[in-house]
């Protein structure tokens, strides 16, 4: 699964044979004349939504109270689902083949939000069909228990058949509906989103990743719609009584208005990867020739008619990267096809359903005629990330959600660095990783409220909260560090060994380390254990000695060094020491490892040196002031021996260390000032992010803010003057991004010349309707300037773009820009739009926009609190609630803010987002401390800088 991170927000995944006897016993026959397809005859219907009598499920043999009993094991699902897009309902039946492991009369499985029919079981041991008694539901753990009159003997096989029905809600979870506009009318289609625990809301199942089974899926739908699923279609026919007699016993009201689509049987797979969708889809198609098998894999991308013209680039990316994975992993892609479905309403960014990737419009679409570079990179990243999951997660799946990072960390590293670096080297993904993932991971992991990469996830609430920067970005960072330490070729060979040893199976952390240990001869288990099982990361303090350096490791916190029990972990730290030989050539010692609290290393300290060469290590480095001055002098040289990655790491470390009061903020600013003649975009991107963070911290100190803005303008204005506002096709990606970055920084710092230029371009657009004056890469900046410094007309024009946005990017830009108004009436109007008109997936963009506006930064917390119950009910089943909390509160910076936040959440059920809440509270505490210990220092430095310039 790919998530649109807070960073991105702020940057403005055959024939069904149901025995007639089972169907009759089930009695699942919707009344043809009924207004609801769920009026079932001759059967009792039981609801797992709280309308039936509740009872607590007990079992002698569960692995834990949060896990299903192990008395039976599913091996195959025959699943039939009928979708009615007119009534926004679905119904169907599932027959599950079981291995009976222990003698039992009771079968327990997962089910939630469904109406269920009476279960029927047939066992090879008893050779008879049994009807269950009234099922009992465990709402807390989302389980249903069926009891039968006669025991199912151990060592036999059984089949259980259950009818079910449910509603297609707009929840963005389970089997849900999405909408689009066509000729002024709202129309619907349906799709699934099951990760992590929502397959159970679409059909009763064993909804745990280790309980893999094969799936044979049949979809019943209106004849003018399209059905897609994990596997290719084997038949797609309008209903016929002679061809579909078994289904007529299941759905008595079938006629020529319905069609039956049957799909091939899947390989063994986990329930969260099952996918199906129904709607008026159109598609583009391509193919990929695979290097190992020699097969040609058909590829499609589906979307509604109004969007399909923007899907070609995503299809091209998929065709480019799929063969690369097969080559690198030395494991054949096992499915006969790979589709992608673009959805208007989607909780995360995208999902790796096996054979059917799904994702939101902003992650998969772009206008081929006017695509901004950021949109192109986003589509590359998302498609490459999800295709990586076809191996990591789908072929080999984590045993339980504790090991989520085995899916997400690897998909991030492979998709967004290694494969992207091969397919799209112009984007410099290994370097960009430092800002996008490594720095993000270290910022989150520097909080006391952080968690280990491998973290216990006993229940659904805890599972939903670990889809965060630690499972993705930190996991990818430690894997990238390991790859750099052992060598990428050996690392990838070890990954291949790991996959081959666990094909179609489940795995845990040590399984991966075993594979890489075999390929490298290194004890990877010992080397990596603390990196994934312990919370936090180290800061390496460097002090010079007579013969070299002494290095010491301590756990780093954003408020300083950890103490006592919080500072007990000793990591194996690859120091990667960069030095110079007599001729001035750089040497990197990759063998140096700090595996104790402190140690000494011999080197010539009279020459520049640097630890963590290449910025591959997951740690910060703290130098003495004198050596930091030498580093600043070296990075200022046009031919500096420090690489782009080194310079990026130095900037990020300096700002993080200053926040923790381990370095003066003035020293960090001196380092940035020394880099003012830097030409590499990625270095400036890191500087930009860090300076924006400083401005956001001192947002209420007018003197510091104005001085800081002047400093920002002095750094970035020369690039605006040099590069201008046009984007010629001949520009490299670096030049285009540097232009965008510089203009954005100058706008944020209130550079009047930039404001005037951007306002003028929007005024010309308003006058003529010609959007050619708004380069795609400057959409966000121009819309923002128009609303911030304009009036009602400008606001209305941006709102009109939001209402009829030609691309997902322009819609997001318009949403965040609308939140920048200073006018109370327009602010109130935007709040109303966010609450009443915005799609569920888009509410977070509005809150992010409000949180970046000084006028509404604190006001938006009151909006959130005033509408908390409504927002909670709207988002409680999604990942979104955590993001709403983090976005709303993360930018506050006073003790009063902290006290009010604690008071508000004191009586709330925060179980679905308590990690995000704790991290937000830590962020406020760190900001308070930063302001207290560094305000005087930063003010004096900026004043001295201003006088000298």
Secondary structure as UniProt FT lines:
FT   HELIX           6..10
FT   HELIX           20..26
FT   TURN            32..33
FT   TURN            37..38
FT   STRAND          46..47
FT   TURN            48..51
FT   TURN            65..66
FT   STRAND          72..84
FT   TURN            85..88
FT   STRAND          89..100
FT   STRAND          104..110
FT   STRAND          115..116
FT   STRAND          120..123
FT   TURN            124..126
FT   STRAND          129..131
FT   STRAND          136..138
FT   TURN            139..142
FT   STRAND          143..152
FT   TURN            154..155
FT   STRAND          157..167
FT   STRAND          174..182
FT   TURN            183..184
FT   STRAND          185..193
FT   TURN            195..198
FT   HELIX           199..201
FT   TURN            209..210
FT   STRAND          213..222
FT   TURN            223..224
FT   STRAND          226..229
FT   STRAND          233..238
FT   TURN            241..243
FT   HELIX           245..248
FT   TURN            249..250
FT   TURN            252..253
FT   TURN            256..257
FT   STRAND          258..263
FT   HELIX           271..273
FT   STRAND          276..279
FT   STRAND          282..289
FT   TURN            291..293
FT   STRAND          296..303
FT   TURN            305..307
FT   HELIX           308..310
FT   HELIX           312..329
FT   STRAND          337..343
FT   STRAND          350..351
FT   TURN            354..355
FT   STRAND          356..360
FT   HELIX           361..364
FT   HELIX           373..389
FT   TURN            390..391
FT   TURN            393..395
FT   STRAND          396..398
FT   HELIX           401..403
FT   HELIX           404..413
FT   HELIX           414..418
FT   HELIX           419..423
FT   HELIX           425..427
FT   HELIX           429..433
FT   HELIX           434..438
FT   HELIX           439..445
FT   TURN            448..449
FT   HELIX           460..465
FT   HELIX           470..474
FT   HELIX           475..486
FT   HELIX           488..501
FT   TURN            502..504
FT   STRAND          506..507
FT   HELIX           509..520
FT   HELIX           524..533
FT   STRAND          538..544
FT   STRAND          548..557
FT   TURN            558..559
FT   STRAND          560..561
FT   HELIX           564..567
FT   STRAND          573..574
FT   STRAND          577..580
FT   TURN            582..583
FT   STRAND          586..589
FT   STRAND          593..594
FT   STRAND          598..602
FT   TURN            605..606
FT   HELIX           613..615
FT   STRAND          620..622
FT   HELIX           625..635
FT   TURN            638..639
FT   HELIX           644..659
FT   TURN            660..661
FT   HELIX           665..674
FT   TURN            675..677
FT   HELIX           681..697
FT   TURN            698..700
FT   HELIX           702..723
FT   TURN            729..730
FT   HELIX           733..748
FT   TURN            749..750
FT   HELIX           752..768
FT   HELIX           771..773
FT   HELIX           776..778
FT   HELIX           779..789
FT   HELIX           792..803
FT   HELIX           808..818
FT   TURN            819..820
FT   HELIX           824..836
FT   HELIX           840..842
FT   HELIX           843..851
FT   TURN            854..858
FT   HELIX           859..866
FT   HELIX           868..875
FT   TURN            876..877
FT   HELIX           880..889
FT   TURN            890..891
FT   HELIX           895..905
FT   TURN            906..907
FT   TURN            911..913
FT   HELIX           914..947
//
